[in-house]
Amino acid sequence: NIDLVHSNTVTLQSPLIAAKELDIPSVLHCREILITDPDLCLKFNLTPEQIEKQINKETKYCITNSEFTDRTFNFEGQRFCIHNEIDSKALNIPNIVDDSKIYVGLISSNIPKKGIEDFVKLAT
């Protein structure tokens, strides 16, 4: 009883392929900029154009997270641009400073291209 499959990244194409095989509509949420990400293309062992061609075969709908991503992603189906947003009022919390320690949490694929080393250098 699945009505729609939503894949939150170009790095996981299996859900799109499965949805197509089962004739279930799907949407890709593209946050990646393939033309500036050789590491991602190397992971697939494909060019940006080949990745886009594959995705165009797998789904008819695409959400991008910025106008730049939208312009650089060659998607032939129906596309929507929905910006990443936060509710800044939800972040209005006390900032209690303790000079003896700092707590940091990162939730991401902490690979070198994400700038983790730069972050650590700035923090120390």
All heavy atoms as an XYZ file, in Angstrom:
987
protein
N       0.816     -1.211      0.000
C       0.000      0.000      0.000
C       0.848      1.258      0.000
O       0.566      2.209      0.708
C      -0.945     -0.004      1.194
C      -1.955     -1.125      1.093
O      -2.352     -1.507     -0.019
N      -2.391     -1.665      2.213
N       1.907      1.264     -0.767
C       2.787      2.426     -0.866
C       2.282      3.328     -1.977
O       2.051      2.884     -3.108
C       4.244      1.986     -1.126
C       4.745      1.149      0.045
C       5.141      3.193     -1.367
C       6.071      0.478     -0.195
N       2.101      4.609     -1.656
C       1.604      5.572     -2.638
C       2.719      6.321     -3.351
O       2.548      6.768     -4.480
C       0.683      6.594     -1.962
C      -0.569      5.947     -1.403
O      -1.129      5.064     -2.078
O      -0.972      6.319     -0.291
N       3.860      6.498     -2.672
C       4.948      7.285     -3.229
C       6.255      6.892     -2.563
O       6.292      6.673     -1.354
C       4.697      8.786     -2.995
C       5.792      9.747     -3.453
C       5.790      9.863     -4.982
C       5.599     11.115     -2.826
N       7.329      6.831     -3.345
C       8.660      6.593     -2.813
C       9.444      7.891     -2.940
O       9.498      8.492     -4.015
C       9.377      5.450     -3.572
C      10.835      5.360     -3.162
C       8.668      4.133     -3.330
N      10.032      8.329     -1.831
C      10.825      9.565     -1.800
C      12.265      9.184     -1.495
O      12.562      8.646     -0.435
C      10.272     10.497     -0.721
C      11.070     11.741     -0.534
N      11.913     11.914      0.537
C      11.174     12.865     -1.282
C      12.489     13.115      0.448
N      12.056     13.696     -0.648
N      13.164      9.453     -2.440
C      14.590      9.204     -2.221
C      15.245     10.539     -1.921
O      15.150     11.478     -2.710
C      15.210      8.561     -3.467
O      16.550      8.233     -3.224
N      15.912     10.633     -0.789
C      16.402     11.901     -0.266
C      17.796     12.284     -0.772
O      18.393     13.221     -0.275
C      16.399     11.837      1.263
C      16.363     13.196      1.891
O      15.846     14.149      1.330
N      16.941     13.305      3.072
N      18.326     11.571     -1.748
C      19.668     11.814     -2.259
C      19.879     11.058     -3.560
O      19.259     10.009     -3.755
C      20.744     11.384     -1.234
O      22.041     11.511     -1.821
C      20.535      9.969     -0.772
N      20.755     11.560     -4.423
C      21.066     10.815     -5.647
C      21.915      9.591     -5.345
O      22.041      8.709     -6.188
C      21.771     11.687     -6.712
C      20.918     12.854     -7.127
C      23.134     12.131     -6.273
N      22.497      9.520     -4.147
C      23.374      8.401     -3.824
C      22.609      7.102     -3.560
O      23.214      6.043     -3.522
C      24.263      8.716     -2.605
O      23.444      8.929     -1.463
C      25.123      9.935     -2.861
N      21.302      7.195     -3.365
C      20.486      6.000     -3.151
C      19.456      5.883     -4.274
O      18.348      6.394     -4.170
C      19.775      6.066     -1.803
C      20.668      6.101     -0.573
C      19.846      6.298      0.690
C      21.489      4.832     -0.480
N      19.837      5.212     -5.329
C      18.932      5.073     -6.459
C      18.095      3.800     -6.395
O      17.098      3.677     -7.098
C      19.720      5.147     -7.767
C      20.352      6.508     -7.961
C      21.146      6.615     -9.237
O      21.022      5.798    -10.132
N      21.966      7.632     -9.318
N      18.466      2.879     -5.524
C      17.719      1.616     -5.412
C      16.231      1.824     -5.141
O      15.403      1.132     -5.744
C      18.321      0.725     -4.332
O      19.657      0.444     -4.619
N      15.850      2.756     -4.237
C      14.412      2.956     -4.019
C      13.683      3.419     -5.281
O      12.541      3.017     -5.525
C      14.365      4.044     -2.941
C      15.684      3.961     -2.261
C      16.661      3.549     -3.315
N      14.342      4.235     -6.101
C      13.720      4.698     -7.345
C      13.553      3.551     -8.334
O      12.518      3.446     -9.010
C      14.563      5.811     -7.976
C      14.789      7.062     -7.130
C      15.723      8.024     -7.849
C      13.470      7.738     -6.808
N      14.566      2.714     -8.409
C      14.506      1.560     -9.312
C      13.396      0.609     -8.884
O      12.594      0.144     -9.707
C      15.867      0.839     -9.344
C      16.933      1.757     -9.970
C      15.773     -0.481    -10.105
C      18.359      1.272     -9.778
N      13.319      0.320     -7.581
C      12.273     -0.574     -7.066
C      10.890      0.004     -7.314
O       9.973     -0.716     -7.722
C      12.491     -0.823     -5.576
N      10.740      1.309     -7.083
C       9.435      1.948     -7.307
C       9.022      1.837     -8.770
O       7.862      1.527     -9.076
C       9.500      3.416     -6.883
N       9.962      2.051     -9.665
C       9.636      1.965    -11.094
C       9.211      0.544    -11.461
O       8.240      0.349    -12.191
C      10.816      2.404    -11.936
C      10.483      2.417    -13.415
C      11.548      3.067    -14.238
C      11.038      3.093    -15.674
N      11.853      3.889    -16.533
N       9.929     -0.436    -10.933
C       9.586     -1.831    -11.227
C       8.203     -2.200    -10.698
O       7.514     -3.033    -11.279
C      10.640     -2.767    -10.645
C      11.943     -2.729    -11.408
C      12.987     -3.684    -10.844
O      12.640     -4.552    -10.009
O      14.150     -3.562    -11.242
N       7.797     -1.572     -9.585
C       6.495     -1.856     -8.983
C       5.418     -0.874     -9.428
O       4.304     -0.898     -8.913
C       6.614     -1.844     -7.455
C       7.521     -2.928     -6.871
C       7.767     -2.684     -5.395
C       6.918     -4.306     -7.115
N       5.761      0.001    -10.364
C       4.834      0.997    -10.898
C       4.282      1.918     -9.800
O       3.093      2.234     -9.758
C       3.693      0.318    -11.665
C       3.003      1.274    -12.621
O       3.674      2.210    -13.112
O       1.791      1.107    -12.862
N       5.181      2.312     -8.896
C       4.840      3.244     -7.819
C       5.502      4.580     -8.153
O       6.698      4.619     -8.473
C       5.353      2.730     -6.455
C       4.683      1.397     -6.103
C       5.120      3.764     -5.357
C       5.300      0.705     -4.900
N       4.780      5.678     -8.091
C       5.407      6.976     -8.361
C       6.546      7.238     -7.377
O       6.503      6.812     -6.220
C       4.283      7.993     -8.139
C       3.026      7.203     -8.125
C       3.373      5.803     -7.738
N       7.560      7.947     -7.863
C       8.689      8.265     -7.001
C       9.147      9.688     -7.251
O       8.886     10.272     -8.300
C       9.847      7.293     -7.247
O      10.347      7.452     -8.560
N       9.852     10.217     -6.256
C      10.428     11.547     -6.368
C      11.850     11.497     -5.810
O      12.104     10.841     -4.803
C       9.570     12.612     -5.639
C       9.450     12.309     -4.163
C      10.117     14.005     -5.855
N      12.758     12.154     -6.506
C      14.128     12.266     -6.044
C      14.325     13.651     -5.437
O      13.958     14.656     -6.039
C      15.101     12.099     -7.210
C      16.545     12.507     -6.915
C      17.175     11.543     -5.924
C      17.355     12.590     -8.179
N      14.879     13.707     -4.241
C      15.235     14.981     -3.612
C      16.727     15.163     -3.834
O      17.546     14.569     -3.139
C      14.896     14.951     -2.127
C      14.743     16.305     -1.540
N      13.764     16.601     -0.643
C      15.431     17.454     -1.730
C      13.858     17.876     -0.288
N      14.876     18.411     -0.935
N      17.081     15.967     -4.820
C      18.480     16.144     -5.217
C      19.092     17.308     -4.459
O      18.663     18.448     -4.591
C      18.569     16.376     -6.721
S      20.255     16.637     -7.276
N      20.103     16.998     -3.674
C      20.840     18.009     -2.919
C      22.277     18.119     -3.420
O      23.019     18.995     -3.012
C      20.859     17.632     -1.436
C      19.469     17.448     -0.873
C      19.525     16.762      0.494
N      18.202     16.426      0.953
C      17.332     17.284      1.448
N      17.637     18.558      1.531
N      16.147     16.897      1.854
N      22.666     17.202     -4.281
C      24.041     17.129     -4.743
C      24.227     17.933     -6.034
O      23.322     18.037     -6.847
C      24.440     15.665     -5.007
C      24.421     14.796     -3.782
C      23.042     14.250     -3.418
O      22.062     14.500     -4.147
O      22.937     13.583     -2.383
N      25.420     18.478     -6.201
C      25.768     19.198     -7.419
C      26.811     18.342     -8.121
O      28.004     18.389     -7.808
C      26.270     20.617     -7.101
C      25.158     21.355     -6.352
C      26.669     21.344     -8.377
C      25.567     22.654     -5.741
N      26.344     17.527     -9.029
C      27.179     16.502     -9.642
C      28.385     17.079    -10.377
O      29.469     16.506    -10.329
C      26.342     15.655    -10.599
C      25.184     14.888     -9.956
C      24.313     14.241    -11.015
C      25.701     13.862     -8.967
N      28.208     18.215    -11.045
C      29.301     18.759    -11.852
C      30.472     19.269    -11.015
O      31.558     19.488    -11.541
C      28.813     19.872    -12.808
C      28.216     21.040    -12.022
C      27.834     19.321    -13.827
C      27.891     22.256    -12.877
N      30.265     19.458     -9.724
C      31.356     19.915     -8.852
C      31.721     18.858     -7.807
O      32.393     19.177     -6.824
C      30.975     21.226     -8.129
O      29.839     20.979     -7.288
C      30.673     22.330     -9.114
N      31.289     17.624     -8.020
C      31.541     16.571     -7.034
C      32.162     15.341     -7.693
O      31.496     14.313     -7.880
C      30.229     16.204     -6.338
C      30.445     15.440     -5.048
O      31.540     14.864     -4.875
O      29.527     15.422     -4.222
N      33.448     15.432     -8.041
C      34.085     14.282     -8.692
C      34.122     13.036     -7.798
O      34.075     11.919     -8.315
C      35.496     14.780     -9.018
C      35.719     15.958     -8.137
C      34.365     16.547     -7.861
N      34.186     13.228     -6.474
C      34.199     12.063     -5.569
C      32.910     11.255     -5.682
O      32.930     10.034     -5.687
C      34.403     12.505     -4.118
C      35.772     13.117     -3.880
O      36.722     12.761     -4.601
O      35.888     13.962     -2.976
N      31.787     11.954     -5.766
C      30.502     11.270     -5.899
C      30.425     10.530     -7.232
O      30.000      9.381     -7.284
C      29.348     12.256     -5.763
C      27.956     11.683     -5.920
C      27.680     10.629     -4.852
C      26.914     12.786     -5.842
N      30.844     11.186     -8.288
C      30.827     10.545     -9.610
C      31.748      9.331     -9.627
O      31.412      8.302    -10.225
C      31.223     11.553    -10.682
S      30.029     12.898    -10.851
N      32.886      9.440     -8.962
C      33.819      8.319     -8.879
C      33.190      7.149     -8.131
O      33.388      5.988     -8.496
C      35.106      8.765     -8.194
C      36.255      7.776     -8.168
C      36.692      7.413     -9.588
C      37.433      8.357     -7.398
N      32.407      7.456     -7.104
C      31.717      6.403     -6.337
C      30.816      5.576     -7.259
O      30.731      4.367     -7.143
C      30.892      7.040     -5.218
C      30.078      6.052     -4.424
C      29.243      6.742     -3.368
C      28.348      5.750     -2.684
N      27.448      6.373     -1.730
N      30.147      6.252     -8.178
C      29.277      5.566     -9.142
C      30.051      5.062    -10.357
O      29.518      4.295    -11.154
C      28.183      6.518     -9.645
C      27.093      6.769     -8.655
C      26.988      7.992     -8.015
C      26.152      5.799     -8.371
C      25.973      8.242     -7.114
C      25.140      6.028     -7.472
C      25.046      7.253     -6.835
N      31.291      5.555    -10.511
C      32.089      5.275    -11.702
C      31.353      5.724    -12.965
O      31.342      5.033    -13.980
C      32.475      3.791    -11.785
C      33.631      3.560    -12.738
O      34.450      4.449    -12.965
N      33.684      2.377    -13.306
N      30.702      6.901    -12.843
C      29.942      7.475    -13.949
C      30.212      8.975    -14.030
O      30.608      9.594    -13.042
C      28.433      7.268    -13.738
C      27.915      5.835    -13.682
C      26.460      5.819    -13.240
C      28.068      5.152    -15.033
N      29.970      9.548    -15.181
C      30.058     11.000    -15.329
C      28.772     11.619    -14.789
O      27.748     10.920    -14.650
C      30.212     11.400    -16.806
O      29.007     11.050    -17.499
C      31.422     10.720    -17.445
N      28.769     12.923    -14.517
C      27.516     13.569    -14.098
C      26.387     13.334    -15.104
O      25.254     13.054    -14.707
C      27.887     15.050    -14.019
C      29.338     15.065    -13.738
C      29.895     13.876    -14.477
N      26.719     13.392    -16.379
C      25.697     13.191    -17.415
C      25.125     11.780    -17.376
O      23.914     11.582    -17.569
C      26.288     13.487    -18.807
C      26.705     14.921    -19.016
C      28.064     15.267    -18.396
O      28.845     14.343    -18.064
O      28.335     16.469    -18.207
N      25.972     10.791    -17.116
C      25.497      9.409    -17.041
C      24.603      9.199    -15.815
O      23.596      8.485    -15.894
C      26.686      8.443    -17.006
C      27.437      8.372    -18.317
C      28.753      7.617    -18.181
O      29.475      7.764    -17.192
N      29.058      6.813    -19.188
N      24.971      9.816    -14.703
C      24.142      9.716    -13.492
C      22.786     10.349    -13.750
O      21.741      9.783    -13.413
C      24.848     10.371    -12.284
C      26.129      9.610    -11.930
C      23.904     10.429    -11.073
C      27.021     10.313    -10.920
N      22.778     11.530    -14.356
C      21.521     12.223    -14.666
C      20.658     11.403    -15.618
O      19.436     11.295    -15.422
C      21.823     13.590    -15.277
C      22.436     14.550    -14.296
C      23.036     15.784    -14.937
O      23.263     15.790    -16.167
O      23.276     16.752    -14.205
N      21.275     10.794    -16.614
C      20.529      9.962    -17.561
C      19.864      8.789    -16.841
O      18.700      8.477    -17.084
C      21.469      9.457    -18.656
C      20.776      8.677    -19.747
C      21.749      8.273    -20.843
C      21.019      7.502    -21.916
N      21.927      7.081    -22.996
N      20.603      8.167    -15.939
C      20.062      7.041    -15.173
C      18.881      7.504    -14.308
O      17.839      6.852    -14.267
C      21.166      6.448    -14.301
C      20.787      5.180    -13.585
C      21.996      4.566    -12.888
O      23.142      4.877    -13.191
N      21.724      3.686    -11.937
N      19.043      8.627    -13.628
C      17.973      9.141    -12.772
C      16.748      9.510    -13.601
O      15.617      9.247    -13.194
C      18.481     10.341    -11.943
C      19.465      9.838    -10.890
C      17.326     11.088    -11.295
C      20.248     10.924    -10.194
N      16.960     10.089    -14.767
C      15.841     10.450    -15.637
C      15.043      9.227    -16.078
O      13.840      9.324    -16.324
C      16.339     11.234    -16.858
C      16.495     12.704    -16.562
O      15.540     13.371    -16.196
N      17.708     13.214    -16.691
N      15.691      8.068    -16.153
C      14.982      6.826    -16.492
C      14.174      6.305    -15.307
O      13.187      5.613    -15.478
C      15.965      5.743    -16.939
C      16.500      5.947    -18.327
C      17.212      4.719    -18.850
C      18.536      4.515    -18.168
N      19.356      3.444    -18.731
N      14.608      6.640    -14.089
C      14.037      6.035    -12.891
C      12.868      6.802    -12.289
O      12.048      6.221    -11.593
C      15.139      5.877    -11.833
C      16.214      4.900    -12.262
C      17.482      5.007    -11.442
O      17.553      5.854    -10.536
O      18.415      4.240    -11.727
N      12.790      8.117    -12.507
C      11.724      8.895    -11.871
C      11.313     10.063    -12.754
O      12.076     10.509    -13.603
C      12.152      9.401    -10.474
O      11.039      9.996     -9.833
C      13.292     10.400    -10.559
N      10.094     10.527    -12.543
C       9.566     11.652    -13.309
C       9.510     12.936    -12.499
O       9.153     13.986    -13.008
C       8.163     11.326    -13.805
C       8.119     10.164    -14.770
C       6.706      9.846    -15.173
C       6.690      8.631    -16.073
N       5.343      8.178    -16.389
N       9.863     12.850    -11.208
C       9.734     14.013    -10.330
C      11.042     14.250     -9.579
O      11.689     13.308     -9.127
C       8.599     13.811     -9.321
C       7.294     13.501     -9.989
C       6.839     12.194    -10.091
C       6.518     14.516    -10.538
C       5.646     11.905    -10.719
C       5.319     14.231    -11.170
C       4.891     12.923    -11.261
O       3.706     12.644    -11.895
N      11.378     15.516     -9.417
C      12.614     15.871     -8.732
C      12.396     17.127     -7.901
O      11.772     18.093     -8.357
C      13.720     16.109     -9.757
S      15.282     16.631     -9.037
N      12.919     17.099     -6.690
C      12.955     18.277     -5.815
C      14.420     18.657     -5.681
O      15.262     17.800     -5.396
C      12.375     17.969     -4.421
C      10.916     17.533     -4.523
C      12.519     19.181     -3.502
C      10.364     16.961     -3.225
N      14.729     19.926     -5.882
C      16.084     20.414     -5.622
C      16.024     21.352     -4.423
O      14.961     21.876     -4.090
C      16.677     21.138     -6.834
O      15.811     22.198     -7.229
C      16.870     20.180     -7.997
N      17.182     21.579     -3.796
C      17.197     22.383     -2.580
C      17.659     23.817     -2.804
O      17.717     24.594     -1.862
C      18.060     21.718     -1.513
C      19.520     21.665     -1.911
O      19.851     21.721     -3.085
N      20.389     21.550     -0.939
N      17.992     24.171     -4.057
C      18.401     25.544     -4.343
C      18.279     25.799     -5.837
O      18.229     24.852     -6.636
C      19.845     25.796     -3.910
O      20.742     25.111     -4.768
N      18.253     27.068     -6.205
C      18.212     27.413     -7.622
C      19.476     26.928     -8.328
O      19.425     26.487     -9.469
C      18.050     28.927     -7.826
C      16.633     29.425     -7.642
C      16.306     29.740     -6.184
O      17.221     29.734     -5.327
O      15.128     30.001     -5.892
N      20.611     26.991     -7.632
C      21.862     26.539     -8.240
C      21.813     25.042     -8.528
O      22.163     24.596     -9.613
C      23.061     26.884     -7.355
C      24.377     26.525     -7.985
C      24.898     27.308     -8.998
C      25.081     25.412     -7.571
C      26.109     26.987     -9.594
C      26.288     25.074     -8.160
C      26.808     25.869     -9.176
N      21.380     24.266     -7.545
C      21.243     22.822     -7.764
C      20.274     22.566     -8.906
O      20.527     21.734     -9.772
C      20.753     22.113     -6.482
O      21.631     22.426     -5.415
C      20.690     20.609     -6.663
N      19.192     23.312     -8.939
C      18.183     23.153     -9.984
C      18.778     23.435    -11.365
O      18.522     22.706    -12.320
C      16.999     24.085     -9.699
C      15.775     23.723    -10.493
O      15.255     22.613    -10.302
O      15.355     24.545    -11.329
N      19.568     24.493    -11.468
C      20.161     24.871    -12.765
C      21.213     23.866    -13.225
O      21.379     23.649    -14.422
C      20.820     26.244    -12.685
C      19.867     27.394    -12.749
C      20.585     28.725    -12.996
N      21.745     28.956    -12.128
C      21.693     29.525    -10.929
N      20.534     29.931    -10.435
N      22.785     29.705    -10.224
N      21.942     23.269    -12.284
C      23.046     22.391    -12.671
C      22.632     20.925    -12.835
O      23.396     20.143    -13.381
C      24.195     22.461    -11.647
O      23.723     22.020    -10.376
C      24.758     23.864    -11.557
N      21.436     20.577    -12.391
C      20.980     19.187    -12.487
C      20.097     19.045    -13.715
O      19.034     19.669    -13.804
C      20.223     18.796    -11.215
C      19.879     17.341    -11.134
C      20.882     16.390    -11.088
C      18.573     16.928    -11.095
C      20.583     15.043    -11.012
C      18.251     15.582    -11.018
C      19.269     14.643    -10.971
N      20.529     18.250    -14.663
C      19.804     18.092    -15.919
C      18.703     17.044    -15.746
O      18.896     15.868    -16.005
C      20.775     17.684    -17.032
C      20.094     17.619    -18.376
O      19.041     18.205    -18.584
N      20.698     16.905    -19.296
N      17.554     17.515    -15.285
C      16.421     16.624    -15.045
C      15.322     16.946    -16.039
O      14.951     18.102    -16.217
C      15.902     16.774    -13.607
C      14.832     15.797    -13.266
C      15.153     14.468    -13.047
C      13.515     16.195    -13.190
C      14.164     13.549    -12.748
C      12.518     15.282    -12.890
C      12.843     13.948    -12.675
N      14.794     15.920    -16.686
C      13.828     16.119    -17.765
C      12.382     16.126    -17.305
O      11.509     16.615    -18.002
C      14.031     15.026    -18.825
C      15.400     15.071    -19.462
C      15.744     13.820    -20.248
O      14.904     12.895    -20.324
O      16.867     13.753    -20.776
N      12.097     15.574    -16.141
C      10.719     15.481    -15.671
C      10.266     16.736    -14.957
O      10.868     17.808    -15.069
N       9.200     16.597    -14.187
C       8.678     17.730    -13.428
C       9.571     17.992    -12.227
O       9.924     17.084    -11.488
C       7.248     17.439    -12.981
C       6.550     18.660    -12.449
C       5.055     18.430    -12.274
O       4.541     17.372    -12.549
N       4.383     19.451    -11.801
N       9.945     19.256    -12.040
C      10.866     19.591    -10.963
C      10.306     20.692    -10.092
O       9.519     21.520    -10.538
C      12.222     19.980    -11.528
C      12.134     21.148    -12.457
C      13.370     21.433    -13.302
N      14.630     21.160    -12.699
C      15.693     20.724    -13.377
N      15.626     20.535    -14.663
N      16.822     20.508    -12.779
N      10.743     20.663     -8.845
C      10.330     21.649     -7.854
C      11.572     22.079     -7.094
O      12.438     21.266     -6.828
C       9.319     21.052     -6.864
C       8.171     20.351     -7.510
C       8.253     19.004     -7.834
C       7.007     21.040     -7.806
C       7.193     18.349     -8.434
C       5.946     20.391     -8.403
C       6.035     19.048     -8.725
N      11.654     23.321     -6.719
C      12.749     23.798     -5.898
C      12.183     24.156     -4.525
O      11.326     25.031     -4.414
C      13.433     25.009     -6.534
S      14.842     25.602     -5.589
N      12.635     23.445     -3.514
C      12.201     23.701     -2.142
C      13.459     23.932     -1.317
O      14.270     23.018     -1.135
C      11.387     22.525     -1.563
C      10.153     22.265     -2.423
C      11.000     22.809     -0.117
C       9.362     21.041     -2.012
N      13.635     25.132     -0.831
C      14.837     25.492     -0.089
C      14.867     24.804      1.265
O      13.836     24.573      1.887
C      14.888     27.001      0.119
C      14.998     27.758     -1.159
N      15.937     28.708     -1.373
C      14.296     27.685     -2.317
C      15.811     29.204     -2.579
N      14.813     28.603     -3.168
N      16.074     24.480      1.717
C      16.256     23.988      3.082
C      15.907     25.128      4.025
O      16.358     26.248      3.831
C      17.700     23.561      3.321
C      18.093     22.373      2.479
O      17.264     21.547      2.132
N      19.359     22.276      2.144
N      15.092     24.855      5.000
C      14.687     25.903      5.933
C      14.756     25.415      7.365
O      14.668     24.222      7.625
C      13.240     26.339      5.647
C      13.086     27.074      4.342
C      11.704     27.670      4.165
O      11.065     27.994      5.187
O      11.272     27.796      3.031
N      14.920     26.377      8.254
C      14.834     26.091      9.683
C      13.963     27.171     10.322
O      13.829     28.270      9.791
C      16.211     26.072     10.369
C      16.906     27.435     10.211
C      17.091     24.957      9.846
C      18.090     27.616     11.109
N      13.408     26.852     11.434
C      12.655     27.827     12.208
C      13.637     28.453     13.186
O      13.980     27.853     14.210
C      11.501     27.141     12.939
C      10.694     28.097     13.798
O      11.006     29.313     13.812
O       9.754     27.634     14.451
N      14.128     29.649     12.874
C      15.151     30.276     13.717
C      14.650     30.533     15.135
O      15.440     30.573     16.086
C      15.647     31.571     13.080
O      14.589     32.487     12.918
N      13.342     30.686     15.325
C      12.802     30.885     16.671
C      13.000     29.638     17.531
O      13.153     29.738     18.745
C      11.319     31.248     16.594
C      11.101     32.622     15.987
C       9.629     32.938     15.830
C       9.488     34.266     15.105
N       8.270     34.366     14.361
N      13.030     28.477     16.898
C      13.245     27.233     17.639
C      14.671     27.161     18.177
O      14.955     26.393     19.098
C      12.953     26.025     16.754
N      15.564     27.960     17.619
C      16.957     27.964     18.058
C      17.239     29.036     19.106
O      18.376     29.232     19.513
C      17.881     28.161     16.863
C      17.778     27.080     15.785
C      18.660     27.434     14.602
C      18.138     25.717     16.339
N      16.211     29.722     19.533
C      16.368     30.772     20.537
C      16.432     30.111     21.913
O      15.474     30.104     22.676
C      15.217     31.775     20.456
C      15.459     32.986     21.330
O      16.564     33.182     21.826
N      14.419     33.772     21.525
N      17.607     29.551     22.211
C      17.818     28.835     23.461
C      19.001     29.469     24.196
O      19.832     30.133     23.575
C      18.078     27.331     23.214
C      19.279     27.146     22.266
C      16.847     26.651     22.645
C      19.659     25.707     22.015
N      19.101     29.272     25.493
C      20.223     29.869     26.231
C      21.560     29.342     25.727
O      21.690     28.156     25.411
C      19.991     29.429     27.668
C      18.636     28.845     27.728
C      18.201     28.528     26.335
N      22.535     30.218     25.648
C      23.885     29.844     25.253
C      24.769     29.933     26.491
O      25.387     30.945     26.768
C      24.404     30.767     24.146
C      25.771     30.370     23.671
O      26.198     29.245     23.886
N      26.470     31.291     23.040
N      24.805     28.846     27.223
C      25.574     28.799     28.462
C      27.011     28.454     28.110
O      27.291     27.383     27.571
C      24.978     27.773     29.447
C      23.522     28.148     29.746
C      25.823     27.682     30.706
C      22.738     27.082     30.459
N      27.919     29.374     28.371
C      29.316     29.188     28.005
C      30.084     28.621     29.194
O      30.024     29.139     30.300
C      29.946     30.527     27.558
C      31.426     30.345     27.245
C      29.191     31.089     26.369
N      30.783     27.527     28.941
C      31.664     26.908     29.929
C      33.065     26.933     29.328
O      33.342     26.234     28.356
C      31.213     25.473     30.198
C      32.076     24.753     31.223
O      33.185     25.240     31.532
O      31.641     23.696     31.707
N      33.939     27.768     29.875
C      35.283     27.941     29.326
C      36.121     26.664     29.348
O      37.127     26.579     28.659
C      36.036     29.041     30.074
C      35.458     30.420     29.804
O      34.779     30.581     28.766
O      35.674     31.324     30.631
N      35.734     25.664     30.115
C      36.555     24.465     30.242
C      36.243     23.398     29.189
O      37.026     22.475     29.003
C      36.382     23.853     31.634
O      35.055     23.389     31.806
N      35.114     23.525     28.491
C      34.790     22.493     27.498
C      33.783     23.024     26.480
O      33.063     23.988     26.730
C      34.261     21.232     28.162
C      33.099     21.429     29.097
C      32.776     20.137     29.814
C      32.172     20.455     31.169
N      31.910     19.285     31.949
N      33.743     22.342     25.362
C      32.790     22.670     24.306
C      32.226     21.351     23.778
O      32.947     20.357     23.654
C      33.461     23.484     23.173
C      32.440     23.858     22.108
C      34.626     22.727     22.568
C      32.974     24.820     21.063
N      30.946     21.341     23.517
C      30.295     20.154     22.983
C      29.878     20.433     21.547
O      29.284     21.471     21.254
C      29.048     19.799     23.804
C      29.366     19.418     25.227
C      29.260     20.354     26.250
C      29.778     18.131     25.539
C      29.557     20.009     27.557
C      30.069     17.777     26.847
C      29.960     18.724     27.840
O      30.248     18.378     29.133
N      30.195     19.511     20.670
C      29.861     19.649     19.257
C      29.267     18.339     18.786
O      29.772     17.262     19.118
C      31.119     19.977     18.415
C      30.783     20.022     16.948
C      31.757     21.276     18.874
N      28.216     18.433     18.022
C      27.626     17.247     17.413
C      27.522     17.447     15.917
O      27.103     18.503     15.458
N      27.924     16.451     15.149
C      27.834     16.507     13.695
C      27.061     15.293     13.209
O      27.384     14.166     13.576
C      29.223     16.506     13.056
C      30.114     17.705     13.353
C      31.515     17.465     12.819
C      29.529     18.949     12.732
N      26.083     15.544     12.390
C      25.340     14.446     11.780
C      25.486     14.620     10.277
O      24.889     15.511      9.681
C      23.855     14.472     12.189
C      23.726     14.370     13.707
C      23.097     13.343     11.491
C      22.326     14.567     14.230
N      26.332     13.802      9.697
C      26.565     13.878      8.250
C      27.449     12.716      7.854
O      27.890     11.930      8.690
C      27.245     15.207      7.883
O      28.594     15.206      8.283
N      27.705     12.641      6.569
C      28.739     11.714      6.116
C      30.042     12.486      6.254
O      30.392     13.294      5.420
C      28.476     11.281      4.667
O      28.354     12.415      3.830
N      30.730     12.282      7.337
C      31.891     13.095      7.691
C      33.119     12.709      6.872
O      34.096     12.195      7.381
C      32.175     12.973      9.189
C      31.051     13.549     10.002
O      30.463     14.543      9.620
N      30.738     12.918     11.113
N      33.042     12.996      5.593
C      34.147     12.704      4.691
C      34.944     13.980      4.461
O      34.445     15.083      4.695
C      33.617     12.105      3.370
C      32.584     13.021      2.725
C      33.030     10.721      3.608
C      32.007     12.511      1.418
N      36.200     13.866      4.028
C      37.063     15.044      3.915
C      36.462     16.214      3.142
O      36.633     17.369      3.541
C      38.311     14.493      3.213
C      38.369     13.066      3.642
C      36.921     12.628      3.711
N      35.743     15.953      2.055
C      35.227     17.067      1.250
C      34.197     17.912      2.003
O      33.891     19.018      1.596
C      34.641     16.562     -0.058
C      33.313     15.860      0.080
C      32.764     15.478     -1.261
C      31.395     14.855     -1.113
N      30.814     14.521     -2.374
N      33.682     17.412      3.116
C      32.712     18.171      3.908
C      33.388     19.223      4.790
O      32.720     20.020      5.427
C      31.886     17.230      4.797
C      31.075     16.200      4.048
C      29.833     16.809      3.469
C      28.987     15.732      2.811
N      27.605     15.982      2.891
N      34.741     19.229      4.832
C      35.460     20.246      5.580
C      35.586     19.973      7.064
O      35.762     20.896      7.852
N      35.516     18.720      7.467
C      35.592     18.374      8.886
C      36.932     18.795      9.481
O      36.982     19.339     10.586
C      35.344     16.862      9.095
C      33.974     16.456      8.533
C      35.471     16.485     10.558
C      32.809     17.225      9.083
N      38.029     18.571      8.746
C      39.344     18.975      9.254
C      39.409     20.482      9.465
O      39.978     20.953     10.447
C      40.449     18.517      8.304
C      40.693     17.027      8.352
C      41.840     16.598      7.451
O      42.744     17.421      7.203
O      41.816     15.446      6.999
N      38.837     21.249      8.548
C      38.804     22.709      8.692
C      38.017     23.087      9.940
O      38.422     23.986     10.685
C      38.169     23.363      7.463
C      38.984     23.144      6.208
O      40.217     23.012      6.309
O      38.388     23.122      5.117
N      36.907     22.409     10.171
C      36.093     22.682     11.341
C      36.889     22.446     12.622
O      36.888     23.269     13.534
C      34.827     21.831     11.327
C      34.004     21.966     12.568
C      33.179     23.064     12.726
C      34.068     21.014     13.565
C      32.423     23.205     13.881
C      33.313     21.151     14.720
C      32.483     22.263     14.878
N      37.600     21.325     12.673
C      38.376     20.990     13.862
C      39.484     22.022     14.073
O      39.736     22.463     15.200
C      38.959     19.547     13.754
C      39.943     19.267     14.875
C      37.821     18.532     13.766
N      40.157     22.431     12.997
C      41.208     23.454     13.109
C      40.646     24.760     13.659
O      41.277     25.403     14.494
C      41.866     23.684     11.754
C      42.784     22.571     11.321
C      43.344     22.853      9.947
C      44.135     21.665      9.435
N      44.572     21.862      8.048
N      39.479     25.146     13.185
C      38.872     26.378     13.670
C      38.457     26.265     15.139
O      38.500     27.236     15.876
C      37.638     26.738     12.837
C      37.922     27.302     11.453
C      36.638     27.354     10.634
C      38.532     28.685     11.565
N      38.045     25.071     15.532
C      37.546     24.883     16.889
C      38.662     24.768     17.915
O      38.424     24.976     19.105
C      36.672     23.623     16.942
N      39.869     24.456     17.468
C      40.948     24.257     18.446
C      41.894     25.437     18.526
O      41.946     26.309     17.792
C      41.774     23.005     18.109
O      42.267     23.076     16.784
C      40.932     21.775     18.296
